[in-house]
C-alpha cells in the first residue's frame, strides 16, 4: 500500500496539469483589406481582438507601416486604428501603442481602421501591420491591414447635399441634423447653417468622402419656423 500512494499522487497532478490552458489574445483574422480609395477619400474596416482566458496588460502595437504617419516627412498617408473599447471604457487612436488593460475570458474588442490618403499621394498598394499581445501571451497575434490607392479622379462635379433631416425639433432640446453629401473626388468639409448663420462644421458619421452622411447637433431656444441648410 505504501508504494501505491505516491503513484496516485502523480496521476492526480498529471491530470491537473493537463487541464490548464494558457491565456492568449488574438485577432479574429490575419488580413484586413480595406479596399480601393482615391486620394482625398476615406475607407473604413474593422477587426476584432479576442481574449481567451484572463489577459493582463493587453496592448495593440503598430509594428510597421508603408509611410509612417509619426514623421512629418511622410504626411501623405494615414492608416491607423480607432479603438472602440467597451470594457475598460475609452477610445484611442493607434499611432504607436494603445493600452487595453485587462480583458476577461471571451471578451472581444472591436478595432476600426481608416485609410485616408491625401490628395498628392501616388497610387499604389499601402499597408500596415498591428500586433496584439499581453503579459500572458507575449508573442501575441499579427494583423496585416492593406488598402489600394487609385489614381486621382478629375473634379468634374460640384459637391451636392441632400435635404437636412429631421424637419421638426423640440424647443430647447438638442437635435442631431443629418445630410448626405456627395462628390466624385470627395467632400473636404460640410458646415451647418441655421437661419443663414454658420453654426460650424458637421461630422462625417458614415460612408465616405465621396458619398457620406454628415451630422451636427444643435439646440434652438426660439419656437417657430427656421431654415436649416448645409
C-alpha positions as CSV (number, residue, x, y, z in Angstrom):
1,X,0.0,0.0,0.0
2,X,2.8,2.4,0.7
3,X,4.0,2.1,-2.9
4,X,0.6,2.9,-4.3
5,X,0.1,6.2,-2.5
6,X,2.9,8.1,-4.4
7,X,1.6,6.7,-7.7
8,X,-1.9,8.0,-7.1
9,X,-0.4,11.5,-6.3
10,X,1.5,11.5,-9.5
11,X,-1.6,10.6,-11.5
12,X,-3.7,13.4,-9.9
13,X,-1.0,16.0,-10.5
14,X,-0.7,15.0,-14.1
15,X,-4.5,15.3,-14.5
16,X,-4.4,18.8,-13.1
17,X,-1.6,19.9,-15.4
18,X,-3.4,18.6,-18.4
19,X,-6.5,20.7,-17.6
20,X,-4.6,24.0,-17.5
21,X,-4.9,26.2,-20.7
22,X,-2.8,29.2,-21.4
23,X,-4.4,32.6,-21.9
24,X,-4.0,34.3,-25.2
25,X,-5.1,37.3,-27.2
26,X,-5.7,37.0,-31.0
27,X,-7.0,39.0,-33.9
28,X,-10.0,37.3,-35.5
29,X,-8.2,37.3,-38.8
30,X,-4.7,37.7,-40.2
31,X,-5.5,40.0,-43.1
32,X,-7.9,43.1,-43.4
33,X,-8.2,44.5,-46.9
34,X,-9.9,47.9,-46.7
35,X,-10.4,48.1,-50.5
36,X,-9.8,50.9,-53.0
37,X,-9.8,54.6,-52.4
38,X,-8.8,57.7,-54.3
39,X,-6.6,60.5,-52.8
40,X,-8.8,62.7,-50.6
41,X,-11.2,59.8,-49.9
42,X,-11.7,57.7,-46.9
43,X,-12.4,54.0,-46.4
44,X,-13.0,52.0,-43.2
45,X,-12.8,48.5,-42.0
46,X,-12.6,46.6,-38.7
47,X,-11.1,43.6,-37.0
48,X,-11.7,42.1,-33.5
49,X,-9.3,41.3,-30.7
50,X,-10.5,38.1,-28.9
51,X,-9.3,37.2,-25.4
52,X,-9.0,33.6,-24.3
53,X,-8.6,33.3,-20.6
54,X,-7.8,36.4,-18.5
55,X,-5.1,38.6,-20.2
56,X,-3.4,41.4,-18.4
57,X,-1.6,44.5,-19.9
58,X,-3.2,43.9,-23.3
59,X,-1.9,46.3,-25.9
60,X,-2.0,46.9,-29.6
61,X,1.2,48.0,-31.3
62,X,1.8,49.4,-34.7
63,X,4.7,47.3,-36.0
64,X,5.2,48.8,-39.4
65,X,3.6,51.0,-42.0
66,X,4.2,52.0,-45.6
67,X,4.6,55.6,-44.8
68,X,5.0,56.3,-41.1
69,X,2.4,59.0,-40.0
70,X,4.5,59.8,-37.0
71,X,7.1,61.6,-39.2
72,X,6.4,64.9,-40.9
73,X,8.4,63.9,-44.0
74,X,5.7,61.4,-44.9
75,X,2.4,63.2,-44.5
76,X,0.5,61.8,-47.4
77,X,-1.0,58.6,-46.0
78,X,-2.7,57.7,-42.8
79,X,-3.6,54.2,-41.8
80,X,-4.5,53.8,-38.2
81,X,-6.9,52.2,-35.9
82,X,-9.7,53.8,-34.0
83,X,-10.3,51.6,-30.9
84,X,-13.8,51.3,-29.6
85,X,-13.4,49.8,-26.1
86,X,-16.5,48.6,-24.2
87,X,-14.6,47.3,-21.2
88,X,-12.5,49.0,-20.0
89,X,-14.2,52.1,-21.4
90,X,-12.4,54.5,-23.6
91,X,-11.3,55.4,-27.1
92,X,-7.9,55.8,-28.6
93,X,-6.0,56.3,-31.8
94,X,-3.3,53.8,-32.9
95,X,-0.1,55.6,-33.9
96,X,2.3,53.6,-31.8
97,X,0.8,51.7,-28.8
98,X,-2.7,51.6,-27.3
99,X,-3.1,50.0,-23.9
100,X,-6.3,48.0,-23.4
101,X,-5.7,46.9,-19.8
102,X,-7.2,43.6,-18.6
103,X,-9.5,41.5,-20.8
104,X,-11.6,38.7,-19.4
105,X,-12.2,35.3,-20.9
106,X,-14.2,35.6,-24.1
107,X,-14.1,39.4,-24.2
108,X,-13.9,41.0,-27.6
109,X,-12.8,44.5,-28.6
110,X,-13.7,45.9,-32.0
111,X,-10.9,47.8,-33.7
112,X,-11.8,50.2,-36.6
113,X,-9.2,51.1,-39.2
114,X,-9.2,54.0,-41.6
115,X,-7.2,54.6,-44.8
116,X,-7.3,58.3,-45.7
117,X,-4.7,59.1,-48.4
118,X,-4.0,62.8,-49.1
119,X,-4.5,64.4,-52.4
120,X,-0.9,64.1,-53.7
121,X,-0.3,60.5,-52.6
122,X,0.9,58.4,-55.6
123,X,-1.3,55.5,-56.5
124,X,-0.3,52.0,-55.2
125,X,-0.7,49.4,-52.5
126,X,-0.3,50.6,-49.0
127,X,-0.2,48.5,-45.8
128,X,0.4,48.5,-42.0
129,X,0.8,45.7,-39.5
130,X,-0.5,45.7,-36.0
131,X,0.2,43.2,-33.2
132,X,-1.8,42.5,-30.1
133,X,-0.2,40.9,-27.0
134,X,-0.4,40.6,-23.3
135,X,1.6,39.6,-20.2
136,X,0.3,36.0,-20.6
137,X,0.7,36.0,-24.4
138,X,4.0,37.8,-25.3
139,X,4.2,36.7,-28.9
140,X,0.6,37.7,-29.5
141,X,-1.0,37.9,-32.9
142,X,-0.4,39.9,-36.1
143,X,-2.9,41.7,-38.3
144,X,-1.9,43.0,-41.8
145,X,-4.1,45.9,-43.0
146,X,-4.0,47.0,-46.6
147,X,-5.6,49.4,-49.0
148,X,-5.2,50.3,-52.6
149,X,-4.9,54.0,-53.6
150,X,-6.2,54.6,-57.1
151,X,-5.2,57.5,-59.4
152,X,-6.9,60.8,-58.6
153,X,-10.1,61.4,-60.4
154,X,-10.7,64.8,-62.0
155,X,-13.1,67.1,-60.1
156,X,-15.9,67.0,-62.7
157,X,-18.8,67.9,-60.4
158,X,-19.5,70.3,-57.5
159,X,-20.5,68.8,-54.1
160,X,-24.2,68.1,-53.7
161,X,-26.1,68.0,-50.4
162,X,-29.5,66.3,-49.8
163,X,-32.2,68.0,-47.7
164,X,-31.5,68.4,-44.0
165,X,-33.3,65.9,-41.7
166,X,-35.3,65.8,-39.5
167,X,-37.7,68.7,-40.3
168,X,-39.0,69.1,-36.7
169,X,-37.4,69.7,-33.4
170,X,-38.4,70.4,-29.8
171,X,-37.7,73.9,-28.4
172,X,-34.7,74.0,-26.0
173,X,-33.7,70.4,-26.7
174,X,-30.7,69.3,-28.7
175,X,-31.4,67.8,-32.1
176,X,-29.0,66.0,-34.4
177,X,-29.4,67.0,-38.0
178,X,-28.1,64.9,-40.9
179,X,-27.4,65.4,-44.6
180,X,-25.9,63.2,-47.3
181,X,-23.1,65.0,-49.2
182,X,-21.7,63.6,-52.4
183,X,-18.8,64.5,-54.7
184,X,-16.8,62.5,-57.2
185,X,-13.4,63.5,-55.7
186,X,-14.6,63.9,-52.1
187,X,-16.1,66.3,-49.8
188,X,-13.5,68.1,-47.7
189,X,-15.8,69.7,-45.2
190,X,-19.6,70.3,-44.6
191,X,-20.9,73.2,-42.5
192,X,-24.3,73.6,-40.9
193,X,-26.3,76.8,-41.2
194,X,-29.3,77.8,-39.1
195,X,-31.3,80.8,-40.4
196,X,-28.3,81.7,-42.6
197,X,-25.9,81.7,-39.6
198,X,-22.9,79.3,-39.8
199,X,-23.1,77.0,-36.8
200,X,-19.8,75.2,-37.6
201,X,-18.6,72.0,-39.2
202,X,-20.6,68.9,-39.4
203,X,-19.0,65.5,-38.7
204,X,-18.8,62.6,-41.1
205,X,-20.6,59.7,-39.3
206,X,-21.0,57.1,-42.0
207,X,-20.0,56.4,-45.6
208,X,-17.0,58.2,-47.1
209,X,-15.9,61.5,-48.6
210,X,-17.5,60.6,-52.0
211,X,-20.9,59.7,-50.5
212,X,-21.2,60.2,-46.8
213,X,-23.7,61.1,-44.1
214,X,-22.7,64.2,-42.1
215,X,-24.2,65.2,-38.7
216,X,-24.5,68.2,-36.4
217,X,-26.2,68.6,-33.0
218,X,-27.8,72.0,-32.4
219,X,-30.3,73.4,-29.9
220,X,-32.8,76.1,-30.8
221,X,-34.4,78.0,-28.0
222,X,-36.9,80.1,-30.1
223,X,-40.1,78.5,-31.2
224,X,-41.2,79.0,-34.8
225,X,-40.2,78.2,-38.3
226,X,-36.4,78.1,-39.0
227,X,-34.3,77.4,-42.1
228,X,-31.5,74.7,-41.8
229,X,-29.0,74.3,-44.6
230,X,-25.7,72.6,-45.2
